[in-house]
């Protein structure tokens, strides 16, 4: 309501100012231009003036001059103000020509129109003029700091946006030396006085010639693949790279501002845009449980789930800090987006059977996403008992309760490390997949698992580690020069989880086509380069050796020739894998030993179930 009244008040202020300008224009012309007119000598002349004001105000409403955004008025608004003033005065002249030509002679039109136009334009452009003057006073302060020689890729609307932001943002200390473009019509010309060169393929020549320290990619309609090509142009260059958001990244409430190159831009493939059709009917107006909802995957899962307006969303997690932050974020979204979802947050561990059953018995979820797990490979090697307790026993508890309470669907979040595992974390996930397959054979509930590689930006992933190491000045540590990993973004991972829930009929292990794996050494080099440093010179890359249980190459499928397609051409089903019959006996045996078993012994117990698990480190730490 306050915004509405503020808008009305501002309109009334402009109407008052415009009325004063109209009166002033007539007064000024009659007193200083020696225009002879009978207007002020006739009886009731003030009614004529009032009529002129009302008519002109009405015309300004028609021309939208009371709905302008003063921060963004430009040439089109300037032209609109001009034509409004000209047309209004022509119409007034014609009307008085019919009434009495001596009241409003033609030369009165010639004098009043430019005066009225300039004064009204000045009121609309006043905010931008003051902003420009403010920038002029700030600019010397910007020059106190050393300016960064900058090259802007793209001399179109995106390049103009970049230039405006650099001029308007006192925190940016860029000095645009030149624009670079492939359009031959632009090459050789200037944008705001700055030369435009080309083609873009010759960027290294211009970087060297003008001692460029930063490049900003500013092509408005750039595609993700083309962006990646541009980034590769700067390989081995000691420069920092920034860019404008792609059109696909811009939302209604998000401006296009200069941002750092994101780690997703370094993927050797485009980000997979999954078709999310069917998810709405899968989740809408249902009660959804997300275990591990405070983690990287779990939190994004919760954010995407509430978009589909479930009746209730239950977050279950053992770690209170991140879970509390997720709760606050979701509550804000529910409030501001007016979502119908009831949010319930419960702290507890999935291996605590009574605690997790309380959740099932109290809230009766219809769909369960099981993301709670320990996933850090080296830590779990030295804490194998806890890895098994949470991952294996926790998954069994959730799966058994899904069967007992006749849940519609349960989706397990798994990992590529479950394929031919060489570490206990991967072995526990392989065991979890077998548990899922077991329950899918005996239960009315639809069970499925989702297997994917490393998730960019998730807790414990390599990217945040590299960023910290670069910020500290290095060195960046990798375990092996030849080590490769499959990478995906958090939104990709979560879309895959949700779609797998839609497609699941029972017992499937879903896999995303993740393209080619990324060499970690190359990823480290690119991250150093994009931070403006030279790998090996400014920041060193150190090879520290493979960690216990770590593989050079991860696998998503046991046999690529044996997989099924789904409705989505980027999602497949691994038809390999087996189950085991005596799940209850196996679990009870584990329960009875947790307090007395060693790390090595529990690895051997898991190996009995996961036959292809190779125990990497047998020595008890």
Secondary structure as the mmCIF struct_conf table of DSSP 4:
data_model
#
loop_
_struct_conf.conf_type_id
_struct_conf.id
_struct_conf.beg_label_comp_id
_struct_conf.beg_label_asym_id
_struct_conf.beg_label_seq_id
_struct_conf.end_label_comp_id
_struct_conf.end_label_asym_id
_struct_conf.end_label_seq_id
HELX_RH_AL_P HELX_RH_AL_P1 UNK A 2 UNK A 32
BEND BEND1 UNK A 33 UNK A 33
BEND BEND2 UNK A 38 UNK A 38
TURN_TY1_P TURN_TY1_P1 UNK A 39 UNK A 41
BEND BEND3 UNK A 42 UNK A 42
TURN_TY1_P TURN_TY1_P2 UNK A 43 UNK A 44
HELX_RH_AL_P HELX_RH_AL_P2 UNK A 45 UNK A 62
TURN_TY1_P TURN_TY1_P3 UNK A 63 UNK A 66
BEND BEND4 UNK A 67 UNK A 67
TURN_TY1_P TURN_TY1_P4 UNK A 70 UNK A 71
BEND BEND5 UNK A 72 UNK A 72
HELX_RH_AL_P HELX_RH_AL_P3 UNK A 75 UNK A 99
TURN_TY1_P TURN_TY1_P5 UNK A 101 UNK A 103
BEND BEND6 UNK A 104 UNK A 104
HELX_RH_AL_P HELX_RH_AL_P4 UNK A 106 UNK A 144
BEND BEND7 UNK A 145 UNK A 145
HELX_LH_PP_P HELX_LH_PP_P1 UNK A 146 UNK A 147
STRN STRN1 UNK A 148 UNK A 153
BEND BEND8 UNK A 156 UNK A 156
HELX_RH_AL_P HELX_RH_AL_P5 UNK A 157 UNK A 168
TURN_TY1_P TURN_TY1_P6 UNK A 170 UNK A 171
STRN STRN2 UNK A 174 UNK A 180
BEND BEND9 UNK A 182 UNK A 182
TURN_TY1_P TURN_TY1_P7 UNK A 184 UNK A 188
STRN STRN3 UNK A 190 UNK A 191
TURN_TY1_P TURN_TY1_P8 UNK A 192 UNK A 193
STRN STRN4 UNK A 194 UNK A 197
HELX_RH_3T_P HELX_RH_3T_P1 UNK A 200 UNK A 202
HELX_RH_AL_P HELX_RH_AL_P6 UNK A 203 UNK A 209
TURN_TY1_P TURN_TY1_P9 UNK A 210 UNK A 211
STRN STRN5 UNK A 214 UNK A 217
TURN_TY1_P TURN_TY1_P10 UNK A 220 UNK A 221
HELX_RH_AL_P HELX_RH_AL_P7 UNK A 224 UNK A 233
TURN_TY1_P TURN_TY1_P11 UNK A 234 UNK A 236
STRN STRN6 UNK A 240 UNK A 244
HELX_LH_PP_P HELX_LH_PP_P2 UNK A 245 UNK A 246
HELX_RH_3T_P HELX_RH_3T_P2 UNK A 247 UNK A 249
TURN_TY1_P TURN_TY1_P12 UNK A 252 UNK A 253
STRN STRN7 UNK A 258 UNK A 260
HELX_LH_PP_P HELX_LH_PP_P3 UNK A 261 UNK A 262
HELX_RH_3T_P HELX_RH_3T_P3 UNK A 263 UNK A 266
BEND BEND10 UNK A 267 UNK A 269
HELX_LH_PP_P HELX_LH_PP_P4 UNK A 270 UNK A 272
TURN_TY1_P TURN_TY1_P13 UNK A 277 UNK A 278
HELX_RH_AL_P HELX_RH_AL_P8 UNK A 279 UNK A 283
TURN_TY1_P TURN_TY1_P14 UNK A 284 UNK A 285
STRN STRN8 UNK A 287 UNK A 291
TURN_TY1_P TURN_TY1_P15 UNK A 292 UNK A 294
BEND BEND11 UNK A 295 UNK A 295
HELX_RH_AL_P HELX_RH_AL_P9 UNK A 296 UNK A 307
TURN_TY1_P TURN_TY1_P16 UNK A 308 UNK A 308
BEND BEND12 UNK A 311 UNK A 311
STRN STRN9 UNK A 312 UNK A 317
BEND BEND13 UNK A 318 UNK A 318
HELX_RH_AL_P HELX_RH_AL_P10 UNK A 320 UNK A 336
TURN_TY1_P TURN_TY1_P17 UNK A 337 UNK A 338
HELX_LH_PP_P HELX_LH_PP_P5 UNK A 341 UNK A 341
STRN STRN10 UNK A 342 UNK A 347
TURN_TY1_P TURN_TY1_P18 UNK A 350 UNK A 351
HELX_RH_AL_P HELX_RH_AL_P11 UNK A 353 UNK A 363
BEND BEND14 UNK A 366 UNK A 366
STRN STRN11 UNK A 367 UNK A 370
HELX_RH_AL_P HELX_RH_AL_P12 UNK A 377 UNK A 381
BEND BEND15 UNK A 382 UNK A 382
HELX_RH_AL_P HELX_RH_AL_P13 UNK A 384 UNK A 387
HELX_RH_PI_P HELX_RH_PI_P1 UNK A 388 UNK A 393
HELX_RH_AL_P HELX_RH_AL_P14 UNK A 394 UNK A 404
TURN_TY1_P TURN_TY1_P19 UNK A 405 UNK A 406
BEND BEND16 UNK A 408 UNK A 408
STRN STRN12 UNK A 409 UNK A 415
HELX_RH_3T_P HELX_RH_3T_P4 UNK A 416 UNK A 418
TURN_TY1_P TURN_TY1_P20 UNK A 419 UNK A 420
BEND BEND17 UNK A 422 UNK A 423
HELX_RH_AL_P HELX_RH_AL_P15 UNK A 424 UNK A 442
BEND BEND18 UNK A 444 UNK A 445
STRN STRN13 UNK A 446 UNK A 452
STRN STRN14 UNK A 454 UNK A 456
TURN_TY1_P TURN_TY1_P21 UNK A 457 UNK A 457
TURN_TY1_P TURN_TY1_P22 UNK A 459 UNK A 460
HELX_RH_AL_P HELX_RH_AL_P16 UNK A 462 UNK A 471
TURN_TY1_P TURN_TY1_P23 UNK A 472 UNK A 473
STRN STRN15 UNK A 476 UNK A 478
BEND BEND19 UNK A 479 UNK A 479
TURN_TY1_P TURN_TY1_P24 UNK A 481 UNK A 482
STRN STRN16 UNK A 484 UNK A 485
STRN STRN17 UNK A 487 UNK A 489
HELX_RH_AL_P HELX_RH_AL_P17 UNK A 490 UNK A 503
BEND BEND20 UNK A 505 UNK A 507
STRN STRN18 UNK A 508 UNK A 512
BEND BEND21 UNK A 516 UNK A 516
HELX_LH_PP_P HELX_LH_PP_P6 UNK A 517 UNK A 517
STRN STRN19 UNK A 518 UNK A 519
HELX_RH_AL_P HELX_RH_AL_P18 UNK A 520 UNK A 530
STRN STRN20 UNK A 531 UNK A 531
TURN_TY1_P TURN_TY1_P25 UNK A 532 UNK A 532
STRN STRN21 UNK A 535 UNK A 535
TURN_TY1_P TURN_TY1_P26 UNK A 536 UNK A 538
STRN STRN22 UNK A 539 UNK A 539
STRN STRN23 UNK A 541 UNK A 543
HELX_LH_PP_P HELX_LH_PP_P7 UNK A 546 UNK A 547
TURN_TY1_P TURN_TY1_P27 UNK A 548 UNK A 549
BEND BEND22 UNK A 552 UNK A 553
BEND BEND23 UNK A 556 UNK A 556
BEND BEND24 UNK A 558 UNK A 558
TURN_TY1_P TURN_TY1_P28 UNK A 560 UNK A 561
BEND BEND25 UNK A 562 UNK A 562
STRN STRN24 UNK A 563 UNK A 565
BEND BEND26 UNK A 567 UNK A 568
TURN_TY1_P TURN_TY1_P29 UNK A 569 UNK A 570
STRN STRN25 UNK A 571 UNK A 574
BEND BEND27 UNK A 581 UNK A 581
HELX_RH_AL_P HELX_RH_AL_P19 UNK A 583 UNK A 593
TURN_TY1_P TURN_TY1_P30 UNK A 594 UNK A 596
HELX_RH_AL_P HELX_RH_AL_P20 UNK A 599 UNK A 609
BEND BEND28 UNK A 610 UNK A 610
TURN_TY1_P TURN_TY1_P31 UNK A 611 UNK A 612
BEND BEND29 UNK A 619 UNK A 619
#
